[in-house]
Amino acid sequence: MSLHTIQELLSKQRLVEEMVNKQAMPRHDLVESMVQKQHLIELRDLLARLDLPAIALILDELSPEELFLVWGQIDDERVDDLLDEVSDTTRDTLASRSSYLGSACVVNAFELAQGRLSQTTIESVEDLEGIKPIWVDLVGSTKSDRRKIGHYFGLELPDPENLTDIESSARFYVEESSEIHLHSDFLLDREGDSRNVPVAFILFHNILFSVRGEELPVFRLQRLRARIQAGYVSDGMGMLLDLYAADAEYSADSLEEIYASLGVVGKKVLSETMSDKEAAKTLSDIAEEEDLNGRIRRNVLDTRRALSFLMRRKLLSANQLEDAQQILRDIESLDGHTSFLFDKINFLMDATVGFININQNRVLYRLTILSVIFMPLNVIAGIGGMSEFSMMTKDIPWPVAYSIFSIGMLIVAWLTFVILRIFEKRGTRR
């Protein structure tokens, strides 16, 4: 029923266009535009009410011209999911006409020119024609964007956000078509928002494909180095190793920042006094540095697994093998630093908690002093409230009697305080 309705709308639109084109009338373009808008609005409303499987069945039955017209009226938020529902024939037809990438997608292709990397920004698949890249970098791509780029090169580009398996067999493997797949986490050290960003690598026909959701400092640094330094890289595998090496350097820089931050925190912790508010702020700073240190440790561990996979599968040349071993040695040195920082963080955490306990003990000590001082007063006040006291002081005016009684209580309280201070000084001397 929905297919028939859509075909009727398309037929009406073609019929009206033919009638308007045959007749000579004023404001010809205005009339044609109004009619088209009316039909397209009806078509868009109808598609909005249908679910994705129903729309996919309709699209598979349309001719190419009708397909492109209907496809343009589908909500952009449903496009990616709808591409997974339609048939392969329909998907290929759409890809053949729509070669432009999404506005949020940033694709850069790098090819060697006189020993340096030359960068080309890719806005459509046609931009890839005539260049021989060794590295294609995709940032913020959608399923449709990855499908278009992958179709051009003859491979399937994955979504890095979906590659969350811990097993090495799912993160590092080689396809039968000689595609080398690696899924690694790269550190993003941003104040208050440090995290590990997943990146999917594919090596295919000596071209490195990297797919990620956001820009990373390591990739920005490598693009700059490769454009400036001649002979910095020569192929896709070399580019991949240099990215891992830069990631180890970036992790080392982040560790140095942790050292500096903990040095500032350490001066506060090792001071003689610290208020509860300062202790809470210190604990927050320590927790943030501990989280970053843990992310660095996870990051270098992931890099080590990737390099070990490349070495075990004998995918590296002699020079590349030496470079990979040097990166592993750098990672080994970082392990010692992260372990030391964990110990230092635990020490500072314990010291800060110790200050909090000391402050609490001071409060409890003051409360204990007050309770000890008022304990004999409570006894005396209880005696003063008895009827025997009234009988004993019946010949004394009550204002005088109770004034003397109150003064006596103050003297007892003062004597109790003096005695406590004497015992406290003796305990301190011991």
C-alpha positions as CSV (number, residue, x, y, z in Angstrom):
1,M,0.0,0.0,0.0
2,S,2.8,2.5,0.9
3,L,4.7,1.6,-2.3
4,H,1.6,2.2,-4.4
5,T,1.0,5.6,-2.6
6,I,4.6,6.7,-3.3
7,Q,4.5,5.6,-6.9
8,E,1.2,7.6,-7.3
9,L,2.9,10.7,-5.9
10,L,5.8,10.3,-8.2
11,S,3.5,9.8,-11.2
12,K,1.5,12.9,-10.3
13,Q,4.7,15.0,-10.0
14,R,5.9,13.8,-13.4
15,L,2.5,14.4,-15.0
16,V,2.2,18.0,-13.6
17,E,5.8,18.7,-14.7
18,E,4.9,17.6,-18.3
19,M,1.7,19.7,-18.3
20,V,3.5,22.8,-17.0
21,N,6.3,22.4,-19.5
22,K,3.9,22.1,-22.5
23,Q,1.8,25.1,-21.6
24,A,2.9,28.7,-21.9
25,M,1.9,30.6,-18.9
26,P,3.3,33.5,-16.8
27,R,5.6,32.6,-13.9
28,H,6.2,29.2,-15.3
29,D,9.1,28.4,-12.9
30,L,7.1,29.6,-9.9
31,V,4.2,27.3,-10.7
32,E,6.5,24.3,-11.3
33,S,8.4,24.9,-8.0
34,M,5.2,25.2,-5.9
35,V,3.8,21.9,-7.4
36,Q,7.1,20.1,-6.7
37,K,7.3,21.3,-3.1
38,Q,3.8,20.2,-2.4
39,H,4.4,16.7,-3.7
40,L,7.8,16.4,-1.9
41,I,6.2,17.5,1.4
42,E,3.6,14.8,1.1
43,L,6.3,12.3,0.2
44,R,8.4,13.3,3.2
45,D,5.5,13.1,5.6
46,L,4.7,9.6,4.4
47,L,8.2,8.4,4.7
48,A,8.5,9.8,8.2
49,R,5.5,7.6,9.3
50,L,7.1,4.4,8.0
51,D,9.6,2.2,9.8
52,L,13.0,1.4,8.3
53,P,12.2,-2.1,7.0
54,A,9.1,-0.8,5.2
55,I,11.1,2.0,3.6
56,A,13.8,-0.4,2.6
57,L,11.3,-2.7,0.8
58,I,9.9,0.3,-1.1
59,L,13.4,1.6,-2.1
60,D,14.3,-1.8,-3.5
61,E,11.3,-1.7,-5.8
62,L,11.9,1.7,-7.3
63,S,13.7,2.6,-10.5
64,P,17.0,4.5,-10.2
65,E,15.4,7.9,-11.0
66,E,12.6,7.3,-8.5
67,L,15.1,6.0,-6.0
68,F,17.2,9.1,-5.9
69,L,14.1,11.4,-5.7
70,V,12.7,9.4,-2.7
71,W,16.1,9.1,-1.0
72,G,16.5,12.8,-0.9
73,Q,13.3,13.1,1.2
74,I,14.5,10.8,3.9
75,D,15.6,12.3,7.3
76,D,19.4,12.5,7.5
77,E,19.3,10.8,11.0
78,R,17.8,7.6,9.5
79,V,20.1,7.4,6.4
80,D,22.9,5.4,8.0
81,D,20.6,2.8,9.6
82,L,18.5,2.6,6.4
83,L,21.6,1.8,4.3
84,D,22.0,-1.4,6.4
85,E,18.4,-2.4,5.5
86,V,18.3,-2.0,1.8
87,S,19.6,-4.6,-0.7
88,D,23.2,-4.5,-2.1
89,T,21.9,-3.5,-5.5
90,T,20.1,-0.5,-4.1
91,R,23.1,0.4,-2.0
92,D,25.4,0.3,-5.0
93,T,23.0,2.4,-7.0
94,L,23.0,5.1,-4.3
95,A,26.8,5.0,-4.0
96,S,27.2,5.5,-7.7
97,R,25.3,8.8,-7.7
98,S,26.2,10.1,-4.3
99,S,29.9,10.3,-4.0
100,Y,30.2,13.2,-1.7
101,L,31.1,12.6,2.0
102,G,29.2,13.9,5.0
103,S,29.9,17.4,6.2
104,A,31.1,16.2,9.6
105,C,33.6,13.7,8.1
106,V,37.2,14.8,7.6
107,V,39.2,12.6,5.2
108,N,42.9,13.3,4.3
109,A,44.9,11.3,1.9
110,F,48.7,11.4,2.0
111,E,51.1,10.5,-0.8
112,L,54.8,10.7,-1.1
113,A,56.2,13.6,-3.1
114,Q,60.0,14.1,-3.1
115,G,60.3,12.1,0.1
116,R,57.7,14.1,2.0
117,L,54.0,13.5,2.6
118,S,51.7,15.6,0.5
119,Q,48.2,16.0,2.0
120,T,45.0,16.1,0.0
121,T,41.7,16.8,1.6
122,I,39.0,14.4,0.3
123,E,35.5,15.7,0.0
124,S,34.2,13.2,-2.5
125,V,35.3,9.8,-3.9
126,E,36.3,11.5,-7.1
127,D,39.0,13.4,-5.2
128,L,40.9,10.1,-4.8
129,E,41.4,9.7,-8.5
130,G,44.9,10.4,-9.8
131,I,46.6,10.1,-6.4
132,K,48.5,7.1,-4.9
133,P,48.2,7.5,-1.1
134,I,50.2,5.6,1.5
135,W,47.9,6.8,4.3
136,V,44.2,7.6,4.3
137,D,43.0,9.1,7.6
138,L,39.2,9.3,8.4
139,V,37.9,11.3,11.3
140,G,34.3,11.5,12.4
141,S,33.1,9.3,9.5
142,T,29.6,7.8,9.2
143,K,28.7,4.3,7.9
144,S,27.9,5.8,4.5
145,D,31.3,7.6,4.4
146,R,33.2,4.5,5.3
147,R,31.3,2.5,2.8
148,K,32.1,4.9,0.0
149,I,35.8,5.1,0.7
150,G,36.0,1.3,1.3
151,H,34.1,0.6,-2.0
152,Y,36.7,2.7,-3.9
153,F,39.6,0.8,-2.5
154,G,37.9,-2.6,-2.4
155,L,37.8,-3.2,1.3
156,E,35.4,-2.7,4.3
157,L,36.3,0.0,6.8
158,P,35.0,-0.8,10.4
159,D,33.6,1.5,13.0
160,P,36.3,1.8,15.8
161,E,33.6,2.4,18.4
162,N,32.3,-1.1,17.8
163,L,35.6,-2.8,18.2
164,T,35.6,-3.3,22.0
165,D,36.8,-7.0,22.3
166,I,39.7,-7.6,24.6
167,E,40.9,-10.8,22.9
168,S,43.9,-10.3,20.6
169,S,42.2,-12.5,18.0
170,A,39.5,-9.9,17.6
171,R,41.7,-6.8,17.8
172,F,44.7,-7.9,15.7
173,Y,44.2,-10.3,12.7
174,V,45.0,-10.8,9.0
175,E,42.3,-11.4,6.5
176,E,42.5,-13.9,3.6
177,S,42.8,-10.9,1.2
178,S,46.0,-9.9,3.1
179,E,44.3,-7.1,4.9
180,I,46.1,-6.4,8.3
181,H,43.6,-5.2,10.9
182,L,44.7,-3.6,14.2
183,H,42.5,-1.9,16.8
184,S,44.4,0.2,19.2
185,D,43.6,2.8,21.9
186,F,45.4,6.2,21.7
187,L,45.7,8.6,24.7
188,L,43.9,11.9,24.6
189,D,45.4,13.9,27.6
190,R,43.0,16.8,28.1
191,E,42.7,18.6,31.4
192,G,39.6,17.3,33.2
193,D,38.7,15.0,30.3
194,S,41.5,12.5,29.7
195,R,40.5,9.3,27.9
196,N,41.6,6.6,25.5
197,V,40.2,7.0,22.0
198,P,39.8,3.8,19.9
199,V,41.4,3.8,16.4
200,A,41.0,1.1,13.7
201,F,44.0,0.5,11.4
202,I,43.9,-1.4,8.2
203,L,46.9,-2.1,6.0
204,F,45.9,-3.0,2.5
205,H,48.1,-3.0,-0.6
206,N,50.7,-1.0,1.3
207,I,48.1,1.7,2.2
208,L,47.4,2.5,5.8
209,F,43.8,3.3,6.6
210,S,43.1,4.9,10.0
211,V,39.5,5.4,11.3
212,R,38.7,7.3,14.5
213,G,36.0,9.4,16.0
214,E,37.9,12.5,16.9
215,E,41.2,14.4,16.3
216,L,44.2,13.2,18.3
217,P,47.5,15.1,19.1
218,V,49.6,12.1,18.0
219,F,48.1,12.1,14.5
220,R,48.4,15.9,14.2
221,L,52.1,15.6,15.2
222,Q,52.8,12.9,12.7
223,R,51.2,14.8,9.9
224,L,53.4,17.8,10.7
225,R,56.6,15.8,10.9
226,A,56.0,13.8,7.7
227,R,55.3,17.0,5.7
228,I,58.4,18.8,7.0
229,Q,61.1,16.0,7.2
230,A,62.2,14.4,3.9
231,G,62.4,10.6,4.1
232,Y,60.5,10.4,7.3
233,V,58.3,7.6,6.0
234,S,58.3,5.5,2.9
235,D,55.2,3.2,3.1
236,G,52.1,2.4,5.1
237,M,53.7,0.1,7.6
238,G,56.4,2.7,8.3
239,M,53.6,5.2,8.9
240,L,51.9,2.8,11.4
241,L,55.1,2.2,13.3
242,D,55.8,6.0,13.5
243,L,52.3,6.5,14.9
244,Y,52.9,3.9,17.6
245,A,56.3,5.6,18.4
246,A,54.7,9.0,18.6
247,D,52.0,7.5,20.9
248,A,54.8,6.3,23.3
249,E,56.4,9.7,23.2
250,Y,53.0,11.4,24.0
251,S,52.5,9.0,26.9
252,A,56.0,9.9,28.2
253,D,55.1,13.6,28.1
254,S,51.9,13.0,30.0
255,L,53.9,11.1,32.6
256,E,56.1,14.1,33.1
257,E,53.1,16.3,33.6
258,I,51.9,13.8,36.2
259,Y,55.2,14.1,38.0
260,A,54.9,17.9,38.0
261,S,51.3,17.8,39.3
262,L,52.1,15.4,42.0
263,G,55.1,17.5,43.1
264,V,52.7,20.4,43.7
265,V,50.3,18.1,45.5
266,G,53.1,16.7,47.6
267,K,54.1,20.2,48.9
268,K,50.5,20.6,50.2
269,V,50.4,17.2,51.8
270,L,53.8,17.5,53.5
271,S,52.8,20.8,55.1
272,E,52.2,20.9,58.8
273,T,48.5,21.7,58.6
274,M,45.7,21.0,56.1
275,S,42.1,21.9,56.5
276,D,39.3,19.4,55.5
277,K,38.5,21.6,52.5
278,E,42.1,21.6,51.3
279,A,42.3,17.8,51.9
280,A,39.2,17.2,49.8
281,K,40.6,19.3,46.9
282,T,43.9,17.4,47.2
283,L,42.2,14.0,47.1
284,S,40.4,15.1,43.9
285,D,43.7,16.1,42.3
286,I,45.3,12.9,43.3
287,A,42.4,10.8,41.9
288,E,42.6,12.7,38.6
289,E,46.3,12.0,38.3
290,E,45.8,8.3,39.2
291,D,43.1,8.0,36.5
292,L,45.5,9.5,33.9
293,N,48.3,7.2,35.0
294,G,46.1,4.2,34.7
295,R,45.0,5.3,31.2
296,I,48.7,5.7,30.2
297,R,49.5,2.2,31.5
298,R,46.6,0.8,29.5
299,N,47.6,2.7,26.4
300,V,51.2,1.5,26.4
301,L,50.1,-2.0,27.1
302,D,47.8,-1.9,24.0
303,T,50.7,-0.5,21.9
304,R,52.9,-3.4,23.1
305,R,50.3,-5.9,22.1
306,A,50.0,-4.4,18.6
307,L,53.8,-4.4,18.0
308,S,54.1,-7.9,19.4
309,F,51.4,-9.1,16.9
310,L,53.3,-7.5,14.0
311,M,56.5,-9.1,15.1
312,R,55.0,-12.5,15.6
313,R,53.3,-12.6,12.2
314,K,56.7,-11.6,10.6
315,L,55.0,-8.6,8.9
316,L,58.0,-6.3,9.3
317,S,61.2,-5.8,7.4
318,A,64.6,-5.8,9.1
319,N,64.7,-2.1,9.6
320,Q,61.0,-2.0,10.7
321,L,61.7,-4.8,13.2
322,E,64.5,-2.8,14.7
323,D,62.2,0.2,15.0
324,A,59.5,-1.9,16.7
325,Q,62.0,-3.3,19.2
326,Q,63.1,0.2,20.1
327,I,59.5,1.2,20.7
328,L,59.1,-1.8,22.9
329,R,62.2,-0.8,24.9
330,D,60.7,2.7,25.4
331,I,57.5,1.2,26.6
332,E,59.4,-1.0,29.1
333,S,60.9,2.2,30.6
334,L,57.5,3.8,30.8
335,D,56.2,0.8,32.8
336,G,58.7,1.5,35.5
337,H,57.6,5.1,35.7
338,T,53.9,4.2,35.9
339,S,54.6,1.7,38.7
340,F,56.6,4.4,40.7
341,L,53.8,6.9,40.2
342,F,51.2,4.4,41.5
343,D,53.3,4.0,44.7
344,K,53.7,7.8,45.0
345,I,49.9,8.3,44.5
346,N,49.1,5.7,47.1
347,F,51.5,7.5,49.6
348,L,50.0,10.9,49.0
349,M,46.5,9.4,49.2
350,D,47.3,7.8,52.6
351,A,49.0,11.0,53.9
352,T,46.0,13.1,52.9
353,V,43.6,10.7,54.6
354,G,45.9,10.8,57.6
355,F,45.4,14.6,57.8
356,I,41.7,14.2,57.6
357,N,41.9,11.7,60.5
358,I,44.0,14.1,62.5
359,N,41.5,16.9,62.0
360,Q,38.7,14.6,63.1
361,N,40.7,13.5,66.2
362,R,41.2,17.1,67.1
363,V,37.4,17.7,67.0
364,L,36.8,14.5,69.1
365,Y,39.5,15.6,71.6
366,R,37.8,19.0,72.1
367,L,34.5,17.2,72.6
368,T,36.1,14.9,75.1
369,I,37.6,17.8,77.1
370,L,34.1,19.5,77.3
371,S,32.5,16.2,78.4
372,V,35.1,15.7,81.1
373,I,34.8,19.3,82.3
374,F,31.0,19.1,82.6
375,M,30.9,15.6,84.1
376,P,31.5,16.7,87.7
377,L,29.3,19.7,87.1
378,N,26.5,17.4,86.2
379,V,27.0,15.6,89.5
380,I,27.0,18.8,91.5
381,A,24.0,20.1,89.6
382,G,22.2,16.9,90.4
383,I,23.0,17.4,94.1
384,G,21.9,21.0,94.0
385,G,18.6,20.0,92.6
386,M,17.8,17.7,95.5
387,S,15.4,18.7,98.3
388,E,18.2,18.2,100.9
389,F,20.1,21.2,99.4
390,S,17.1,23.4,99.9
391,M,16.8,22.2,103.5
392,M,20.5,22.9,104.1
393,T,20.2,26.4,102.7
394,K,16.8,27.4,104.1
395,D,18.3,30.0,106.4
396,I,20.3,31.6,103.5
397,P,18.5,33.7,101.0
398,W,18.1,31.7,97.7
399,P,19.9,34.3,95.5
400,V,23.0,34.1,97.7
401,A,22.8,30.3,98.0
402,Y,22.6,29.7,94.3
403,S,25.2,32.4,93.5
404,I,27.7,30.6,95.8
405,F,26.6,27.3,94.3
406,S,27.3,28.6,90.7
407,I,30.6,30.1,91.7
408,G,31.6,26.7,93.2
409,M,30.7,25.0,89.9
410,L,32.9,27.4,88.0
411,I,35.8,26.7,90.3
412,V,35.4,23.0,89.9
413,A,35.2,23.3,86.1
414,W,38.4,25.4,86.1
415,L,40.2,23.0,88.4
416,T,39.2,20.1,86.1
417,F,40.5,22.0,83.1
418,V,43.8,22.7,84.8
419,I,44.3,19.1,85.8
420,L,43.6,17.9,82.2
421,R,46.2,20.4,80.9
422,I,48.8,19.2,83.4
423,F,48.2,15.5,82.3
424,E,48.4,16.6,78.6
425,K,51.7,18.3,79.0
426,R,53.2,15.3,80.9
427,G,52.0,13.0,78.1
428,T,53.6,15.2,75.5
429,R,57.0,15.2,77.3
430,R,57.0,11.4,77.4
